[in-house]
Amino acid sequence: MATPQTQPRAAVIVRPLVESELPQADQMVRVAFGTFLGMADPSTFMGDANYAFTRWKADPAAVLAAVHDGKLVGSCFATNWGSFGFFGPLTVAPEHWGRGIAQQLLGHTMEILRGWGVRHSGLYTFAHSPKHMALYQKFGFWPRDLVANVIKPVGDVAPQMPPDTSRFNDAKIEDRAQLLAACREVTNANFEGLDVSREIRAIAEQKLGNTIMVWDGSSLAAFAVCHTGPRSEAGTGVCYVKFAAVRPGPRAVDNLGRLLGAIEAFARCAWAHKIMAGVNVARRETFQALVDNGFRGDSQGVAMESGDASSGYNRAGVFILDDWR
Ligand SMILES: CC(C)(COP(=O)(O)OP(=O)(O)OC[C@H]1O[C@@H](n2cnc3c(N)ncnc32)[C@H](O)[C@@H]1OP(=O)(O)O)[C@@H](O)C(=O)NCCC(=O)NCCS
């Protein structure tokens, strides 16, 4: 959608979003994306799935509000995964597009990422939008590989939960720190310092789904952070793999297959009729394994990243599923 370039700049106050603003921020995210995508009723974007509430509750200090004339006109959600950080959704109320508000939000978002000390950062955006490309390039992000958002219907006869599988939310509270450490070991083996503990805890605390863990004896082989149901990032009838990682090595492809089987069994127990996941296509073996396991492309976007092509974890040999949306 073309944005008028003659709009006067709008000076905004950028500050942390407060809880009482969440309903409005949630609505603005839907209307902004729905408008950009040309939906007849933009407010229905994402159905009963939710990002604003879940992400704010997971890390309130990582969410920014832009306020103009006392009114909320934009917001940006950042996510801290240890050595890696990303941001999104970033939205501005459509009537204020083209007035420099996103750039003001992004200036402050960059300070948050710097404060976390991440060594790599990125975002997911629309590959077809010159506006989005130009906006993020101003902040040092460069378009890199495509991100495939893939789906698979959940079969009527889904596999039983495979042996050597457990679920984080079912573990005793006193065992959870050890399980988080096991997950960190797997993410760290893919990208040093990568840590999605906050996602795993958010799912357990907010009852958004579960984290599926696949074991090789006492060693964690793979895990998947799965949202499911209304008010999660999945929505009714969907199991959304927000993040998954497999220990790299000769058994990685087999273990990814085991993990996908366990996800399907979980999805069926949760009454989901489809599984959604995302993968950067530069992670070739992982993308190929998804295709081989019956996943089909549903949509795609592009990853924009800081640093050069060798930094980050979008490359062959990395066994991670995520989309940074
Ligand atoms: C994307 C979005 C956040 C941008 O917000 P915004 O406040 O309109 O953006 P800004 O005005 O700060 O910046 C846009 C910049 O892109 C530039 N731009 C727009 N179209 C362009 C084009 N075709 N080529 C190059 N630059 C372009 C503008 O000129 C402006 O830069 P300038 O201020 O130097 O002139 C807003 O449009 C939105 O909410 N969209 C829907 C949700 C969405 O897509 N979010 C981002 C998902 S990754």
The ligand as an SDF file (V2000), in Angstrom:
LIG
                    3D

 48 50  0  0  0  0  0  0  0  0999 V2000
    5.3540   -0.2880    8.7240 C   0  0  0  0  0  0  0  0  0  0  0  0
    4.8890    0.8440    9.6660 C   0  0  0  0  0  0  0  0  0  0  0  0
    5.1700    0.4260   11.1030 C   0  0  0  0  0  0  0  0  0  0  0  0
    5.6850    2.1000    9.3200 C   0  0  0  0  0  0  0  0  0  0  0  0
    5.2810    3.1400   10.1620 O   0  0  0  0  0  0  0  0  0  0  0  0
    5.4060    4.7110    9.7590 P   0  0  0  0  0  0  0  0  0  0  0  0
    5.2590    5.4970   10.9920 O   0  0  0  0  0  0  0  0  0  0  0  0
    4.4950    4.9570    8.6180 O   0  0  0  0  0  0  0  0  0  0  0  0
    6.9260    4.7560    9.2220 O   0  0  0  0  0  0  0  0  0  0  0  0
    7.8580    6.0610    9.1920 P   0  0  0  0  0  0  0  0  0  0  0  0
    7.0420    7.2090    8.6910 O   0  0  0  0  0  0  0  0  0  0  0  0
    8.5750    6.2370   10.4780 O   0  0  0  0  0  0  0  0  0  0  0  0
    8.9710    5.6320    8.1490 O   0  0  0  0  0  0  0  0  0  0  0  0
    8.6990    5.1860    6.8650 C   0  0  0  0  0  0  0  0  0  0  0  0
    9.9010    5.5480    5.9920 C   0  0  0  0  0  0  0  0  0  0  0  0
    9.8640    4.7220    4.8410 O   0  0  0  0  0  0  0  0  0  0  0  0
   10.0150    5.5640    3.7080 C   0  0  0  0  0  0  0  0  0  0  0  0
    9.3700    4.9420    2.5670 N   0  0  0  0  0  0  0  0  0  0  0  0
    8.0530    4.7350    2.3810 C   0  0  0  0  0  0  0  0  0  0  0  0
    7.8600    4.1340    1.1810 N   0  0  0  0  0  0  0  0  0  0  0  0
    9.0750    3.9690    0.6340 C   0  0  0  0  0  0  0  0  0  0  0  0
    9.5400    3.4270   -0.5900 C   0  0  0  0  0  0  0  0  0  0  0  0
    8.6970    2.9250   -1.4840 N   0  0  0  0  0  0  0  0  0  0  0  0
   10.8730    3.4080   -0.8410 N   0  0  0  0  0  0  0  0  0  0  0  0
   11.7460    3.9360    0.0530 C   0  0  0  0  0  0  0  0  0  0  0  0
   11.3540    4.4770    1.2380 N   0  0  0  0  0  0  0  0  0  0  0  0
   10.0390    4.4870    1.5130 C   0  0  0  0  0  0  0  0  0  0  0  0
    9.3570    6.8430    4.1070 C   0  0  0  0  0  0  0  0  0  0  0  0
    9.7240    7.9010    3.2680 O   0  0  0  0  0  0  0  0  0  0  0  0
    9.8560    6.9940    5.5390 C   0  0  0  0  0  0  0  0  0  0  0  0
   11.1880    7.4710    5.5610 O   0  0  0  0  0  0  0  0  0  0  0  0
   11.4800    9.1000    5.6960 P   0  0  0  0  0  0  0  0  0  0  0  0
   10.8290    9.5110    6.9700 O   0  0  0  0  0  0  0  0  0  0  0  0
   12.9770    9.1830    5.7180 O   0  0  0  0  0  0  0  0  0  0  0  0
   10.8560    9.7330    4.5120 O   0  0  0  0  0  0  0  0  0  0  0  0
    3.3690    1.1570    9.4810 C   0  0  0  0  0  0  0  0  0  0  0  0
    3.1480    1.4230    8.1290 O   0  0  0  0  0  0  0  0  0  0  0  0
    2.4670    0.0110    9.9180 C   0  0  0  0  0  0  0  0  0  0  0  0
    2.0040   -0.0410   11.0580 O   0  0  0  0  0  0  0  0  0  0  0  0
    2.1930   -0.9270    8.9680 N   0  0  0  0  0  0  0  0  0  0  0  0
    1.3250   -2.0780    9.2540 C   0  0  0  0  0  0  0  0  0  0  0  0
    2.0020   -3.0610   10.1730 C   0  0  0  0  0  0  0  0  0  0  0  0
    3.3550   -3.4470    9.6680 C   0  0  0  0  0  0  0  0  0  0  0  0
    3.5620   -3.7220    8.4910 O   0  0  0  0  0  0  0  0  0  0  0  0
    4.3310   -3.5100   10.5820 N   0  0  0  0  0  0  0  0  0  0  0  0
    5.6830   -3.8730   10.2940 C   0  0  0  0  0  0  0  0  0  0  0  0
    5.7830   -5.3110   10.0670 C   0  0  0  0  0  0  0  0  0  0  0  0
    7.4650   -5.8220    9.8380 S   0  0  0  0  0  0  0  0  0  0  0  0
  1  2  1  0
  2  3  1  0
  2  4  1  0
  2 36  1  0
  4  5  1  0
  5  6  1  0
  6  7  2  0
  6  8  1  0
  6  9  1  0
  9 10  1  0
 10 11  2  0
 10 12  1  0
 10 13  1  0
 13 14  1  0
 14 15  1  0
 15 16  1  0
 15 30  1  0
 16 17  1  0
 17 18  1  0
 17 28  1  0
 18 19  1  0
 18 27  1  0
 19 20  2  0
 20 21  1  0
 21 22  1  0
 21 27  2  0
 22 23  1  0
 22 24  2  0
 24 25  1  0
 25 26  2  0
 26 27  1  0
 28 29  1  0
 28 30  1  0
 30 31  1  0
 31 32  1  0
 32 33  2  0
 32 34  1  0
 32 35  1  0
 36 37  1  0
 36 38  1  0
 38 39  2  0
 38 40  1  0
 40 41  1  0
 41 42  1  0
 42 43  1  0
 43 44  2  0
 43 45  1  0
 45 46  1  0
 46 47  1  0
 47 48  1  0
M  END
$$$$
